[in-house]
Amino acid sequence: MTHPGRTPVWTWAVPVFGLLFFVAASAVGFGDDFATHPLGLAISLILIPVIIGTVFAAVYHAEDVAHIMGEPLGTLVLTIAVTVIELALIVSIMAAGKATPTLVRETVFAVIMIVTTGLVGLCIVVGGIRYREQRFDVTSAKIYLAVLIVLTTLTIILPNYTTTTPGGVYSESQLMFVSIVTIALYSVFLYTQTVLHRGYFVGEHTEKSGVQPSQGKLALAALLLCVALAAVVLLAKLVAVVIDVGVSRFDAPESISGVIIALIVLTPESISAVRAARKNDLQKSLNLALGSSLATIGLTIPAIAAANLFIHKPLVLGLDTNDLVLVVMTFATSILTFSTGRTNVLFGFLHLVIFGTFMFLTFVP
């Protein structure tokens, strides 16, 4: 996304406020007992919009840096920024000592389902209502789906069928091997997308700017990105407390934590993807949506595996049977949806039906 030359005030004001908010919340002793104090409740109510606004600011500056640096470094910066936000939320909950062993699995699964059913379905429906039919590059869709199917199978399906450690858990050597393979596969995909076969992913609606951004603009965007990411990482510690208390207080399913993390992380890119669909640029929508799911698996699983060397928390990665059925149905539907290079409202509605089923079963398993 190309942004105006002037940096909006909110993109730096919200992260700065987030840093100050974290300091103030820590000073008053915000903790597990926050629900018993009016001040604690007030902090928790303010916290959610603050961290969402900070996530938006981080993605905004990451897009600025990506636009200035160009490809492939720009894509790397944007991907890493989003992954850092997701890791901050996951690791904060794990470090608090109350995370379930399935948190990483539930988060990855939630990202896959939200992106491939909810977001993709919404983009196709929005574009289909406005233009009746939209086109995209079939080869790029096949690349996305092929990599996504392999990464999903390796990380959250195969653990159920290994015998070294039962219960959907990889042994240390297996987890190390899978981490290396996922990073290698994602790296090859990124090289294919940004260098080797970039034309598959460009689409017909490319944004061009006649003004070349200065190095000063790059330095400012990078600095503001660091500030925003620092604010997200710190605020994630407070969000971890709220999520943990909320799930236990309302006796909600454990998978809710993963869905909340996925929604916070995916919101900025989701808005951009829907906007692109409304502008008849479904290719960009797919790049944003499916690219986010690939980055989640390709970078999050290895990073969590590395972090777990210090946190030492059990990681149950294997999906439950009902979740596995949803994944298989989602991939089968996606293959049919993206097989012709043209979409319409019906295809989008199919994805939304699967998304609705996923959300319903999340609350009523």
VOVOSE-87402 format. One record per residue (C-alpha): x, y, z. Coordinates in steps of 0.5 Angstrom, whole numbers, plus 500, padded with zeros to 3 digits. Layout:
<vexkols>
XYZ...
</vexkols>
This chain:
<vexkols>
500500500503507498502512504502520503508523504506526511506521517499522520500524527496518530501513527506515532502518538498512539505507540507513545501513548501505549508506552506511557500507558504500560508504565502507568499500568505497571506502576499501579500493579496491574495483575490477575486481580485487576477485575476486583478494582475499578482502576484495574477494570478501567485499565483493561477496558482502555488496553484493548483499543490501545494495543489494536491502535498500536498494531495498526501503527506498527503495520503502517510504518512497516508498510512505509519501510517496505515501500521505500526499500522495495523488494525483496527487503520490503516484504521481509520487513513487513512480514517480520514486523507482523510476526514480532507482534504475534510472537509478543502476544504468544510468548507473553501468555506463555511466560506468564506461566498460565498458557495451555500447551496448545496455545501455539497450535490454536493460534496457528490454526486460528490464523489459517482458518480466519485467513483462508475462510473468513478473510478470503471469503469476505474479499471475494464476496465484497468484490463479487457484489461490486464487480460480479466476477474478479480475476487473479493469477492462477499460478500464484494461487497454486503456489500459495496453496501448495506451500500452505498445505505442506507447512500446515501438514508439517507443523500441526497435522503430522505431530499426531502421527509421529511415534517418538513422543505421543500426544501430538507432540514433537520430540526436540530433534523433530521440532528442530528439523521441522523448524529448519524445513519450514524456514527453508520452504518459506524462504524459497517461497519468498524468493519466488514471490519477490524475485524469481517469479514476481510477475505471478503476484503483481496483478494488473493494479500496481501502485506507482509513485513519481516521488522517490522517498528520501533516506530521511523518510526511511530512517524516520519510518524505521524509528517509528516502527521500532517504537511501535513494536516496542509498545506492542511487545510491552502491552502484550504483557498486559493483554496476556493477563486480561486474556488469561483472566477473561478465559478462566472467569467466563469458563471459555474454551481454551482455543479462544486465546488463539482466536483473540491473538489471531484477530489482533494480528490480522486486523490491519492486513485484513482491512487492506485486503478488503479495500483492495477487493473493493478496488477490483484488485483481488490479486493484492487481496490474496497476496495480503491474506494468504501471505499472512498465513504463510508467514505465521507458520513459516516464521512463528513455529520456528521462533516459538521453538527457539523461544521454548529453549528458554521458557521450557513449556510443553508444545502440543501441536497436533490438531484435534480430529474436528479441527482436522476435518475443518482444515481438509474441507478448507483446503479442498474448497480453496483448491476449487475456488482458485482453480479457474482464475475467476471468482464470484459471490458463491465461492466467497459465500462457501468460504464464509460458511466454513468460517462461521462453522469454525467460529461456532465450534470454537465456542461450542466444541
</vexkols>
